[in-house]
Each structure stands twice: as C-alpha cells, then as structure tokens.
Amino acid sequence: MCGILGIYTPDSSLPNETVDILQNALMKQKHRGPDADGYWLNEKVALGHNRLSIIDLTHAADQPFYREDLGLRISFNGEIYNYQTLKDELLKKGYHFKTNSDTEVLLAGYHAFGSEICRKITGMYAFAIWDENKNSLFLARDRFGEKPLFYIKKDSGFYFASELNALRTIYPGELNINQDAVVDLLEMMYIHLHHTIYKEVSNFPPAHWLKIDSKGEFEWGKYYSYSLPEKEKIDFLELKKLTKEKLFKVVEKQLHADVPVATFLSAGVDSGLITAIASEIKPDLTAVTMSTAEESTDETAGATFLAKKLGINHEIVPVSTDSIDHLSNILSDIQPLADASLIPSHLVTNKVQGKYKVMLSGDGGDEIFGSYNRPNLYQKYSGGLFPLGDKIVQRGLSFSGKNSEKLRSRLNDKNRMKFGGWGGFFSSHNLNSGLMGKVFLQGKPQNNQVKLYNELKERFSGNEDKLSFGIDFESRLPGDFLFKIDSAAMHSSIEVRAPFLDHQLVDFLMKVPVRSLMPNGIDKELSKSLLSDYTGKPWEAPKKGFTIPYWKYLQGDWGDILEVYLREGKSQEYFSFNTKGLLDMLHELRKQHAIHYGRILFAVLVMEIWLRVFHLASQKRSAFYTELS
C-alpha cells in the first residue's frame, strides 16, 4: 500500500520548481509509504510515489517503476491479489521480470492488454502509467473505491494524488470550498463521490480508467458493473457451501504478503467470519481487538469468546476515544468525514503500528450479505402500501412546524418503508424537519440518497427487493466506510484488505435473490450460518457498533470546544453555518440525550476542526509557493 501523485501538462512545460513541489507533496503523504519515496519527471509529466513495502521488499521494486524495454513508468498504490496467475500468463507471452513485485506484473500487463488489464486484475488499486512512446497518461481505480484518488483538471494541467493534502500541494491554483459538499456531510455524515469539499477537486470514479493523450484529450472508460440478481432460487445449504469455497480462496490470496499479517476482530459476524477462515489457512494467526472504557461500545467480551473458540492468538488493544486531538490529527490530511468510527479505526491501527503491516477486515460484509436488513423490511411491506407514498413520506419529513420532531420520530425505518417503499425510506437524512434552516444561513439540500434511488430503480426493475444493495455499493461504502478505513489505517502506515469485496464473490452473491440469502427473514442469515459452523452454535453477535459515544462527549468538553469555535464566526464565513441555530441545538443536547442533534453537532465539529487544521493551513502552502518563485 502506498501513496501516488502526479502532474501532466501536455500544452506547456512544468515549472522549474517542480522538484521542490514534488518533494514537499511526498512528505505530506509519507505516512502512506514510509519505506521509500521517489519521483521522476520530464518537461511535461511528473510522477511521485510513497512506498509501503508489502510484496518484494527490495529496493528494486521501488517506484516510480520503469521498464525501458516497454517504454512505461508506473506509480501504483494497492495490491493485485492475482498477480502470480497473471505473471504466469505473461511469461508464456514472452515477458520477463526483474522483480517479484505485483507492480511490475501490472506494468507488463498494461503493455500486453492495454486498458483491458483492469478487467483481468483482482485487487484494490489506484495507479498511473506514463507511456513515453505515445506521450500519454493512463490512470485507473479499483472496482469499489477501496483506494482513494483525487484529481484536478484545470486549463491544460492535470493533477492527481492519493490524498487531498498532497494534491493541494502540487496544484498551483486556489481551492474554494464547495457548499454543496458541506451540506452533504451534514445530511449523511460523509461526502458523496460525485463531488468533494473543494469545487475544483474531483473524485476519480471507482471501476473507471482514464487515458490522456499527447494533445490533452480525455478518454474515459468504465470496466466493471456489479451483477444484477437472478430470479432463480438456490438451495441455502448449496449456497452456503459455494460461498465458503469462494471465501476460502479469496482469503487465502489476501493472506499472501512478505510482511506480518493479522485480522481485525470485533464481536460482529463479518470480522469473525474472516478471522475464522483465515485461521484455518494460517493457524498462527493473530486477531486484534480494540478495548475501550466505554461500556456502550466495548466488544472485548464477544471478541474474546470468538478467539477462544477459534483457538487463535488474540491481542486486545486498549484505547481512549475521548480526546479531540485524534480528530485534529487525522483531519489534517484528508477531506472531512463525520463517521465517528474514524477515531477508533485510527487508534487501533496506530496501536499495532510496527507489529503488522497488513490487516484483514470485515468491510463489505454488511453490503453483500444483508444490506442492513432493509431487503427484509422491503419484502415485509411489499415496497410501500400507498400510491405516491414516497411523496407523502417526503412531505412529512420536510414538515417544520409544531410537533415536527414528533412526526419525524414516527417516520422511522419501518414506517417510511411501509408507506413509501424505497423512495420513502431513502428520503431520511439529518437535516429533515426544517433543520436545514437551523443549521445553515444559505445552501440547498442535497438529498443524494433519493437521487441515487431514482437513478437505480430502473436498473433494478423486477429485482426491487435488492435495490438497497446497489445503493450501498454506490454511496456509503466508497464514500464513507472504505475512505474511512483507508484514511485511518494508512495514517499509521498499515494496509487493510477487505476479502468480502473480491469482485467475483460480490458478483456471485449479487446474483442470489434475497429469498435465498435470507430465507427465514434473518438479517445476514448466510454469513451468520457460516460463522456458526465455527462457534458450534447459532451466532447472535453482541455487536455494539464500531463507534464512540460522541453525543456524550458533546455534552461535556467537546461541546465546550465546539461552542468556542462557533462563536469565533469562522465557520459562518466559510460554511454559512447558522451560529445561533447551532448554539441552540447544543444547548438542547446538553439538557437531554438527543442523539439526532448529536449527529449534526458532531459533523459540525468535524467541519470546524477541518477548517482550522486543513483549509486555513493552506496559507502555509501559499507561502511555500511564494518562496519558490
């Protein structure tokens, strides 16, 4: 796992100070790859790389990696799990290799297959390849967005990097805050992929490649779409057998590394199942569990039970989650994210830094096995009882008069689905019930879940009960969960792999109808049944959620800090926050346990901190450019 960055200016020459700029940018994301860093440039293009050595630890595999005989250079972040199979295929074609790295296999594969290499590789990645014979740049990102890639296209220049902090360092222009993204974050606790916190910056879309030719012309391609459900039912026991076989092969490949590998283990089904299968393959496996002083979130007891059942090494890592400094530390490098589990994810990986370089996680398990029980809810209520029920629900959620909070509480998951089907269900967000005006002085609602539902409903026609799986893959999974774990773990120089997101496994399970995945209406019935074979009894996981009680912290010291920030007025200037409205909400939260207000105020706190540790710190960057020029 690594960090990449680059510049391409086909219509002009790079400035004389480019080397200094590259070195400064590489320092900004050095945590992504502390083992080596390097850069290469000519008059038009520059590539930079931070290396975290996982496969082939020799310096021969350092990057940017060059094959003179192929006329190709690459800067690559990620892992190609099937690189050995691909290497055998390339050897038969006459290619030779001077390293044992997956990087070189990827580069030779691009030479052999062009953009089709993206369909052939299995893994998580973001990479850039410079073709010196054609003077063209090729970039690609993995299928589900496990590895981040941000870019800016401005006039004749193209700039890209793994992290936002590095990107703004190589970009010479101004970056302006995108108010739509701020609203998005407050609505859903994360920023959707179709925009970023800055107007000028874009997210490179998952499952896409981009070729920029010598004239600066762009050619985009999409190389993957997840499979759609098939109507034919499959026997549950047969499904279970096939899933176990596929998972075993996937985990076996992802355990391969030239450095120590461990797993995350909570009390939940997903990490438990990955750990159980991994322990069959690697009996000396160690599982790592975070322990907190918070009874509401600590999962040590459930994880310990699982570890004993599996007979594996178990490392319990105590952490303290109530320090606001943790947020300041990680937000100084990334675009804002208000998923509270960002903090414990960062803390647990930071604690094991130096012991393990690779960890396997259960990310993606909820999305492929159950979609958070929503399909069962949909089936129960047949997707809504009333014509135009979704419009009725939306009107109810937008009501801001007296008793609006009472009405909102009645429009819970069950009732939104019961009255409005998917359209009603996905209409809920943090700023319903007139809270938009209480939080912002100006700005417009984003309602991105509803927009995505409207985009996908035709595609899932005839398979409506599985539509939420598509919503998961295209919204919260890449925008929140995968971005969170990459940001948290890479801040501690640890690579996290997600076996559940092997695309062949995803396609296999996406074809399975809900009635086969969960024949008894039990959420994640298949994965629970698989784990029960290891525990010896039906597994009812005492899962508490990998988070922190931020609402409680906001009633104390965090709330005091937030109040100071709000009264400074900076966020009103930059984000159009309604200072009075937010202070009123904070006052209400201090009086009583109002978790809904807590979510909003935590997101506001994230923005306040990010403004200070990231955006306003750009003044230092401007001074750096001034000094160079």
N, C-alpha and C positions, 0 to 999 in steps of 0.2 A: 504494500500500500504506500502511496506516495502523494506528492503534490506536483501539478503541472502548471505551466503558464506559457504565454507566447504572444507575439505581435506579428502581424503581416500587413505591410503597406505596399501593395502592388504598384501604386501610381507614384510613389515617392520613396526617398531614401530614409532609413532610420536615422534619428538624431545622433550626434557624436557622443552624447552622454548615455546611450542605451545600456552599455555595460554596467555603469553605476546603478542605473534604474533596475536592471535585472537582478543584480546582487542584493539590492535593498528589498525587492519584492520576494526573493527567495528566503531572505531572513524572516519575513513576515509570516511565512507558512512553513518554517523549518520544523515545527512540531510534527508536521505530516511526514517528514522524512529526514530524521536527524543523522542517518548513517552516511549520507553523501549528498552533495548537491553539485549541479553543473549547469552550464549554459552553452549555447552555440548561436552564432548569428552571422548573417552576411548583410548586404546592403538593404535587402527588402524584408527579411524574416528573422525572427529571433525565437528560440525555444529555451525554456528553463525547466529544471527538474529538481525536486527534493526526493531523496530515496529512503524508504524504509525497507531494508533488505529482508526478504521472505524466502524467495527461491533463488538459488545460486548466489551465495553471499560474497563472491569475489568481486573485486572492482572491475573486472572485465564486463560485468553486466550493468555497470553504472550508466546513467542516462544524462542528456540525450544520447541515445544509442544509434550508431552509424554503421551501415553496411555499404561500403564504397562500391562493391560489385553490383549492388542493387540500386544504387543511387538514392537511397532512402535514409531518413533520420526519423526517430520517434521519441516522443515524450509521453510516457504511459503511466497511468495511475490505476491500479486494480490487480486482479488475479484472473487468469484464464485457467479454469479447472480442467479442461480437456486438452491442454496444450501438448501433453505427451502423445495422445492419439493423433492430433493434428501434425505433430512433428514427424511421426512415422509416415503419414501420408505425403508430407513434403519431401522426406528423404527419398521416397520412391520416385518422386518427380525430379530428383537430381539436386535438390538443395542440400547445402552443407551448413553446419553450425559450429561456431567457435565458443559458445557458452552453453550452459544448461538452463538458461532462463526462459520463462514464458514470453518475455519481451521480444527476444529475437525470433521466436516462433511466430508471434503476432506480426512482426515486421515482414518476415518472409511470406507469411500467409497473405498479407496485403499485396505483396508483389505478385503472388500467384493468382489470386482471386479477385483483386480489386475490392470494391465495396461489398461484394458477396461474402467477404471474410466475416462480416458482422453476423450473418446468418449461421455461420459454421462454428463460431466460438460460443462457449458456455462460460459465463463468469460475470464479474462486476467490473466496470471499467469506464474510464474516460481517457481518450488518447488523441494525440495529434501527430500526423505523419507528414513530413515535408518531402516532396518528390523533386529532387534537384534537376531531373531531366525535363520535367514538364513545368517546373516552377509553379507547382500547385500545392495547396494545403488541404489535408483530409482530416476531419475530426469525427468522432463518434462517441456515443454514450450508451451505457448498458440498457437492457430492456425495461427495467422497473425503476431506474433512477437511484441505484444504490450509491453510486459515486457522483459527487456534485461537479458541475461545470457551468460557470457563468461567463458571459461574453458581452462585449460592446461592439457594435458596428457604427462607426462614426465617419462620415465622409469616405475617404479612401483607406481608412485604417480599421483593422480588426484586432481586437484584444480579448484574451481569454485567460482564465485561471481557475484553480480548484476552489479558492476561497475569495470572498469579496474583498478582504483586506489586501491581498496580493494584487487583485485586479485593479483596485483604485490607485495602487502604487505605480503600475505600468501605464495607466491611462492619463494623458496629459490634460484632459478637459475637466470641467466641473461636473459634479454629480448632484442631482436635485431630487429631493425626497418625493416619492410617489404617494400622494394622499390616498389613492385607492388601495394601495398595499397596506397602509396604516389601518384603514377601516377593515380590510380583510383580516388582519391579525386580531383586531378586537372582536370581530364576529366569530372567528373559528379557532383562535389561538395559534394560527400559523398562516403563512402567506402562500396562496395557491401558485402553481407552477407557471401560469400564464403571465405573471408579472413578478417583479422583485421590489425591494424597498426603494430602489432608485429608478427614475424614469428612463435613464439611458442604458440600464443593465437588463439583460435578458437571461432567462434560464435556458440552457441547451436542453431541448426536449428529450426525454428518455426514448429509446428504441429508434433513434434517428441518426443519420450521418449527414455531413455537410462537406462539399468539395468547393473550394475557392480557386478558380483558375488564375492564370498569369495576368488576365485582364481585370481581375477582381470580381468576376461574375460568380454568383452563388447558385449551387445546385444542391437541393435538399432531397433526402430520401428517407422513407420510413421502412424499416426492415423487419418489424415484428408487430403483431397484434395478438393478444391473448385469445385463446379459443373460446367459442361460444358453446353453451350447454347443448347436449344431445338429449332427445326426449326419451330414449330407451333406458329403462331402469336396469341397474346392475345389482346383483345379489350382494348384500352387505358383507358377508364373510369373504366373498371373492374380491370385493373392492378392498377390503382390509388387507388381504394377502398381497394384492398387487401394489398397494400403496406402501406397505412395509418393504417390499423388494426394491421399489424405486427409491425410497428414502435411504435405505441401506447403501445403495450405490452412490447416491448423492453425498451423503455424509462421509463415506469412505474417501471420495475425491477431495472433499473440502478439509479433511484432516491432514492432507499432504502439505508439508512445509519443511523447510530446513531450519526451523526455529521452534521453541516450545509452544504448544497449543493447549488451550483449556476451553471450558464452556462456561457460559453464564447459567446459573441455576436459581430460579425463584421457586415459589410454591405452585406456579402455574403449569398448565398442561404443555405448552409449547416448548419452553426451555427444558422441562422434564423429559419430553419425548426425544428431543435432540440429544440430550445428555445420555439417556438410556441407550439409544442406538450407537452413539459414539463410544460408550463404554464397552459394548460388545466388540467393537473393532479395535479399540485401544484400551485394554484393561487397566493400564496405569494412569488413566485419565484423571485430571483434577477438575472439579467443578467449583466455581466461585460464587458465593452468595453475599449480598450486601446485608449488613445488620444495622438497624437504626435504633435510636432511643424512643422512637415514636410507635406506640402500640398499634396505631391505626394503619401503619404502612409496613411494619416489620414482618418479614416472611421467613425468618430463620427456622422456626419450628417445622413448617411444611417442607422446606428445602432439606433440612437435616433428615427428616423421615425418608425422603426420596433417595438421598445419598446413601443412607444405610441400607435401604432395600437393594440398591444397585451395587453396593459394596465397593464404592469408589472413594478416592481421596476427596476430601471436602474442605475448602478453605473459606472461613467466614471472615468477612472484611467489615469491621465496624467503621461507620462514617457518621458525621454530624452534618445534618442538612440545613441547619437554620442560619448559616452565615450568608449574608447577602454578597460577600466578596466572591463567592463561587460564580454568581451570575456575572459580575463585573469581569471576571477573568475570562470566561468563555465568550461573552458577547463582544469582547474587544476585537474578535477576528471574523465574526460571521454576521449575516443579516439577522434581524431579530426573530426570535422564536419563543412563544409563550407556552410551550409544552413543559409543565413543571418537572417532568421526569428527566429533562435535560440535566438538571443538577445531580440527582443520584447516578445517572449514567456516567457523567463526568467523574464523580467522586470514586465510584467503584473501579473504573478503568485506571484512574490516577493512582489508586492504592496498589494495584498489581503491576504498574509500570516497572519494567526491568525484569520481571519474572516470566511474563508471557508476551509474545509479540502478536499472537493470533488467538482470537476467541470466537467460538461459535455461539450464535444467538438463536432465539426462537422467533425473531422478527418474521412477519409474514404468515405466521400460523393462524392468527385470527382471520386474516383476509382469505386464506384458501380453504379453511375447514368450516367456517361458520358465518363469517361476516357479521359478528357481534349479535347473533340470534335474530337479526332483522328479517331474514327469509322466512323463519318460522312464524314470526309475527305477521308477515305479509300473507302467508298461507292461511293463517287462522282467520283473518278478516277479509280474505279474498280481494285484497288490494283496494279497499275503500267501499263504504256502503252507499254513498250518495253520488249522483251525477254532479260534477263540478265541486265535489267535496274538498278537493285540494284548494280551491279558491276560497271556500268557507274557512278552512283552517288558516290560510294566509291572512284573511281579513281579521280573524280572531287574534292571531299573533301580532298583527300590526296595531291593534287597538291600544290607545294610550290614555284613555280616560280613567275615571274612577274604577277601582277594582281590576285594573289591567293585570297586576301581578297575580291576582287570584285566578283570572281567566287563563293566564299563561301556565300556571301550575296545573290546571285541569287539562291543558293541551299537552299531556305527557306523551311519551313514545307510543304507548298503546292507543290513546285516543286520536293522535294525529294519523296513525296508520288506519285506525278504524273508520274515521270519517273521510280521510283524504288520500289513502293509498300512499305510494311513494312520493307523489308531489306534495302532499301534506306533511309527510314525515320529514322530508329534507328541507322544509321551509323554516325549521327552527334554527336559531343561532343566538348568540349572546346579546345582540342589540335589538331583539324583538321588544314589543310592548312599549314603544316610544322611547326606548333608551338611547337611540341614535342621537336625538337632540340633547339628551342629558350628558352625553359623553363628548360630542363634537359640536363646535360652533358652525362648521361647514363641512361638506363632504356628502357623498351619496352612498347608499347601501350597496354592497357587492352581491350578496345572495348567490355565491358561486356554486353552492351545492344544488340549488334549484336549476341554475343554468346548465350544469353538467347533467343533471337528470333529464332535462329537455333534449340535450344532445344525444343521450344514450338510449332513450326509451324506444326509439325506432329500431335500433340495433338489437335490443333485447326483446323485440316483439315476439310473442309466443313463449318466451322464457322470462317473463316479468318477475317471477319469484327469485331470480338470481341477479337481478339488476344491481342490487347493492354491492355485489362482488366487483362489478365494473366501476362503480363509484369509488370503492376502496382503492383499486389499482391506479386510478387517475386523479385522486385527490389527497387524502390524508396520508396514505402510505408513502408516496415520494415526497410530498410537501412537508410532512411533519416527521413521521417515525424514522424514515431512512436518513433524512437530513439530520435529525437529532442524534442518532447513534453514530453517524459518521463524524459529526462535529465534536461530540463528546469524547469519543474514543481516540480520534486522530489528534485531539488536543493533548492526549497522553501518549501519542506515538504507538497506538495499538490498532491492529486491523481486526475488524469484526466481520465475520462471514455469516450469511443467512441461508442455510440449506433449503428452507422452505421456498425460497424464491428461485430455485432452479427452474428454468422456463419449461422444461419438458414435464416436470412434476406439476407445475402450475397448469399447463395445457391439459394434462391428463385429468386433474381434479376439476378444472373448469367445465369439462365436457360432461361431468357427472351431475345429474339433476339433484335438486335439493332433497327430494323424497328418498334418494339413495344415500346421500351424505348423512342425512339426519332422519332416518326412517321412523323414529319414535318421537320426533319433535324435540330432541335434546340438543342444545347448542353444542357444536363441535363434537358430535357423537362419535365420529370416526377417530379423531385424534385421542379422545378420552378412552376409547376402547383399546386403541393401540398401546397407550401408556398403562392401562390396567393389566395388560399381559405381563408387564414388568413388576408391577406393585403387588399383584396377586389378589386384588380386589377392585371393584368399581371405584374409579378415582374421582372423588369430589374435591377438587383442589381448593384449599383455603386461601385462594388468591385475593389479595387486598389491593393490588394495583401498584405499579412501579412509579410511585409519585411521592409527593411531600405534602404536608398539611399547610399549604401556603395561606389559606384563609385564616388559619390560627396565627401564623406569623404576622399577617397583615393587621390583626387586631392588637399586635404589640409593636416591636421595634421596626419591622418592615413598614408598617403603616406610618410610623413617625417619620421615617426617611422619605416615604412617598409624599407625605404632606409637605415636607420641606421642598422637595423637587417641584411639586405642583405650584407652590406659592412663588417660586422663582420666576415662573412665567415662560421659561424657555420652550416648554412643550406646547404652550398655546401658540407661540410664534411659529414653531416648526411643524406641528402636527394638527393645529387648530383644535386642541383639546379645550373642552369647556371646564375651566378650573373650578368654578363654583359647583357645577353639577357633580363633578368627581369628588370634591371635598364633602358634599352632602352624602354621597354614596359611602365614602369612607367612614363618615360619622355613623351611618346606619349599620355598617358592618361591625364597628366597634361595640355597638349596643347589643347586637344579637348575631347568631350564627347564620349569615346569609351567604350561602356558598355561591349563588348566582352572581351577586355583587363581587364576591371574592375572585371569580374567574376574570371578570372585567378589570378589576383593580390590579390583579397580578399582571395581566397583559399591559396595562398602563405603566406599571413599574418596570417591566421589561423595556418598554419604549423609552422611558425616562433614563434608565441606565445606559441603554444602547446609544442614545443621543449624545451622552457625555463621553463614554469610553470609545465610541467608534466614529460617529459622524463629526462631532466637533473636534476630534483629534485629527481630522483631515487638514487642519491648519498647519500641523507639523509637516504633513506631506507637501503642502504648497511651499513651505519654506525650503524643503529639500530640493524641489524643482528649481526654485529661485536661485539657490546656492549653486546648483549645477550649471545653470545658464549664465 
